[in-house]
Amino acid sequence: MMKNAQNLILNSVIAFVLSASLPIISLAATLPDAPHVVVAARGEVEAMPDIARLQLQISETSDSAVKAKSAVDQRSAQVLNAVAEQGVPESDIRASQIRVYPDYDWQDGKRVLRGQRVERSVDITLTDLSRYGALLDALVNAGISELGNVSFDLSRREALQAEAVQAAIADANAKAEVLAAGFGRKLAGVYHIDEGASAPVVYERAMMMDAKVGAQAPMLVGTETVSASLTVVFLLK
């Protein structure tokens, strides 16, 4: 009877100390009646992005949709040719359908029709960042003066995520062993594991391009941290 009471006290003390900052509702259904310890663990892996995704918008406003479309078609062809010349495969180039709509402006508080506007967006995935500056040069020469967004990503994200999980597992084991030893106990196995969701952070920026700058424009990209978090319930003996 005394031993059961001690186990209950130990169980309550450890669970309280280690789960004070954890979601109570999520843990309530996953805690055992036996002595246990709950740890929150985290693992991180840093890597340099090796993929760039560029979003272009080619647009023209004219007094007729036919003229505007003709200008957009010509510039789109120049852009697609320039991108292909930089070694970007067709599978990494996606051009949207043409959009046509009236373009209005405000003058003296009145809406005035400027003409018909035609737009087409082009998305490019660049898997060789050493060609980033040359690609910008090619786009400037093709008549592109503004990028919608440039985002950077990791081609090995899944593998890096798995490494982060392994680091979190090691962190959980280390914390649990130290805490169990501090209470004169040993680990008896894992009772429950919760893996926290970790949304990828994609670095984006809008960018104006100047034909005088071109390839000299700096590619400001830092390391990205891929993380994993675990909440683990260990049994004690």
Disulfide bonds with the S-S distance in Angstrom:
none
